[in-house]
Amino acid sequence: MSEVTQTLIDDAQAHSQSESRITARDLRQRFLALLYVARIVEL
């Protein structure tokens, strides 16, 4: 896994821990961001 992707994941985990409530929209946006970065890294 790339450093950038790992950083995003760490950031997402820290964010979800600081906020007790996380919405499906937040998760979806985070997931789409991960896919976007993963696609860029592959190129």
C-alpha beads as a LAMMPS data file, in Angstrom:
LAMMPS data file: protein, C-alpha beads

43 atoms
42 bonds

1 atom types
1 bond types

-500.0 500.0 xlo xhi
-500.0 500.0 ylo yhi
-500.0 500.0 zlo zhi

Masses

1 110.0

Atoms # bond

1 1 1 0.000 0.000 0.000
2 1 1 1.256 3.458 -0.835
3 1 1 2.247 6.025 1.763
4 1 1 -0.398 8.463 0.577
5 1 1 -3.175 5.898 0.887
6 1 1 -1.992 4.853 4.346
7 1 1 -1.945 8.486 5.419
8 1 1 -5.521 8.917 4.229
9 1 1 -6.600 5.809 6.130
10 1 1 -4.855 6.949 9.308
11 1 1 -6.497 10.349 8.954
12 1 1 -9.903 8.757 8.431
13 1 1 -9.484 6.575 11.515
14 1 1 -8.391 9.508 13.657
15 1 1 -11.329 11.530 12.350
16 1 1 -13.862 8.789 13.083
17 1 1 -12.473 8.384 16.595
18 1 1 -12.701 12.093 17.354
19 1 1 -16.310 12.150 16.161
20 1 1 -18.522 9.662 17.946
21 1 1 -21.064 9.879 15.156
22 1 1 -20.097 9.286 11.542
23 1 1 -22.594 9.442 8.707
24 1 1 -22.863 7.177 5.697
25 1 1 -22.123 10.203 3.538
26 1 1 -18.832 10.765 5.366
27 1 1 -17.871 7.133 4.814
28 1 1 -18.805 7.310 1.150
29 1 1 -16.780 10.468 0.548
30 1 1 -13.784 8.940 2.303
31 1 1 -14.101 5.744 0.277
32 1 1 -14.331 7.668 -2.990
33 1 1 -11.266 9.698 -2.000
34 1 1 -9.335 6.488 -1.354
35 1 1 -10.348 5.074 -4.738
36 1 1 -9.354 8.337 -6.418
37 1 1 -5.905 8.367 -4.818
38 1 1 -5.360 4.668 -5.492
39 1 1 -6.130 5.277 -9.167
40 1 1 -3.652 8.166 -9.369
41 1 1 -0.927 6.114 -7.667
42 1 1 -1.417 3.287 -10.169
43 1 1 -0.829 5.571 -13.166

Bonds

1 1 1 2
2 1 2 3
3 1 3 4
4 1 4 5
5 1 5 6
6 1 6 7
7 1 7 8
8 1 8 9
9 1 9 10
10 1 10 11
11 1 11 12
12 1 12 13
13 1 13 14
14 1 14 15
15 1 15 16
16 1 16 17
17 1 17 18
18 1 18 19
19 1 19 20
20 1 20 21
21 1 21 22
22 1 22 23
23 1 23 24
24 1 24 25
25 1 25 26
26 1 26 27
27 1 27 28
28 1 28 29
29 1 29 30
30 1 30 31
31 1 31 32
32 1 32 33
33 1 33 34
34 1 34 35
35 1 35 36
36 1 36 37
37 1 37 38
38 1 38 39
39 1 39 40
40 1 40 41
41 1 41 42
42 1 42 43
